[in-house]
């Protein structure tokens, strides 16, 4: 099976349980074929990428093809996590979409300076979230060419 014929794993770092639930529902509503995996903060995201702790096997932590990253999380926030991802030669090619409640120009500029591929402010309605998921899915999985994940597992 080639990388293009298997669904791409989407890894979401989000500490708000309600936002996680809504994201899952939005992905189901849009019938996104890609698998959504969720971690609670930047520490867990880095453990997932490095396959540490409970993410120590490839089955528990398949390499993501896209990361959705909240900025405001406990332990390690999204800014620190983004900087760490983009500084690592193994992970820097994974597209990172900042999906956060912030609209602050400072957060937008800093996210792009740190290497974010996109910055999206979380919509306030479920319908808005479904629209964002649909747009993300179309753009990242139908329009652009992503780097192959083969040989990285």
C-alpha positions in Angstrom: 0.0 0.0 0.0 1.4 3.4 -1.0 1.3 6.4 1.3 -1.2 8.1 -1.0 -3.7 5.2 -0.8 -3.9 5.1 3.0 -5.6 7.8 5.1 -3.4 10.4 6.6 -3.4 10.7 10.4 -4.4 14.0 11.8 -3.0 14.8 15.2 -4.8 17.4 17.2 -3.3 19.0 20.4 -6.2 20.4 22.4 -6.7 20.6 26.2 -10.4 21.5 26.2 -12.5 18.3 26.3 -15.5 20.1 24.8 -13.5 21.3 21.9 -12.1 17.8 21.4 -15.6 16.3 21.3 -16.9 19.0 18.9 -13.9 18.4 16.6 -14.6 14.6 16.6 -18.2 15.3 15.7 -17.2 17.8 13.0 -14.9 15.2 11.4 -17.7 12.6 11.6 -20.2 15.1 10.2 -18.0 15.8 7.2 -17.2 12.1 6.9 -13.5 12.8 6.8 -11.7 9.5 6.0 -8.6 10.5 7.8 -8.1 9.3 11.4 -8.2 12.0 14.1 -6.0 11.4 17.1 -6.0 13.8 20.0 -3.4 14.7 22.7 -4.0 17.1 25.6 -1.0 19.4 25.3 2.4 20.1 23.8 4.1 17.6 26.1 1.9 14.8 24.9 2.2 15.9 21.3 6.0 15.6 21.6 5.8 12.3 23.4 3.5 11.1 20.5 6.0 12.3 17.8 9.0 10.8 19.6 7.0 7.6 20.5 7.7 7.9 24.3 5.6 6.6 27.2 2.2 5.4 26.2 2.9 6.3 22.6 5.9 4.0 22.3 4.7 1.8 19.4 4.0 2.7 15.8 0.4 1.4 16.3 -0.1 3.8 19.2 1.5 6.7 17.4 1.3 6.5 13.6 3.2 9.3 12.0 0.8 12.2 11.5 0.4 13.9 8.1 -1.1 17.0 9.6 -1.0 18.6 13.1 -3.8 20.8 14.4 -2.3 22.8 17.3 -4.0 24.9 20.0 -1.8 27.7 21.3 -3.0 28.0 24.9 -2.4 24.7 26.7 -1.0 23.7 30.0 2.5 22.2 30.6 3.9 23.1 27.1 1.9 25.6 25.1 1.4 25.6 21.3 4.1 28.2 20.7 6.8 26.2 22.4 5.6 23.0 20.7 5.5 24.6 17.3 9.1 25.9 17.8 10.2 22.4 18.8 8.5 20.6 15.9 9.9 23.0 13.3 13.4 22.8 14.8 13.5 19.0 14.4 14.7 17.8 11.0 12.5 14.7 11.3 9.2 16.5 12.1 9.6 19.9 10.4 8.0 18.8 7.2 4.7 17.9 9.0 2.3 20.7 8.2 1.1 22.4 11.4 -2.2 24.3 11.4 -2.7 26.5 14.4 -6.3 26.2 15.4 -6.9 28.4 18.4 -9.4 30.8 20.0 -6.8 33.7 19.7 -7.3 36.5 17.2 -4.3 38.4 18.5 -2.1 39.8 15.8 0.9 38.9 18.0 -0.1 35.3 18.1 -0.7 35.2 14.3 2.7 36.8 13.5 4.6 34.6 16.1 2.9 31.4 14.8 4.0 32.1 11.2 7.5 33.2 12.4 7.8 29.8 14.2 6.9 28.0 11.0 3.1 27.4 11.2 1.6 26.5 7.8 -1.7 28.1 8.6 -3.5 30.0 11.4 -7.2 29.5 12.0 -9.3 31.1 14.7 -11.7 28.5 16.1 -15.2 29.2 15.0 -17.8 29.8 17.7 -20.5 27.5 16.2 -20.5 23.8 15.4 -21.6 24.6 11.8 -18.6 26.9 11.6 -16.3 24.1 12.8 -17.8 21.7 10.3 -17.0 24.3 7.6 -13.4 24.6 8.8 -13.0 20.8 8.9 -14.4 20.6 5.3 -12.1 23.3 4.1 -9.0 21.8 5.9 -9.8 18.4 4.4 -10.2 19.7 0.9 -7.1 21.8 1.0 -4.7 19.5 2.8 -5.9 16.2 1.4 -7.2 17.0 -2.1 -5.4 20.1 -3.3 -1.8 20.1 -1.9 0.9 17.5 -2.2 2.2 16.4 1.2 5.6 14.8 1.8 5.5 11.0 1.9 5.4 9.5 5.4 7.0 6.2 4.2 10.2 5.3 5.9 9.4 7.5 8.9 7.5 4.8 10.9 
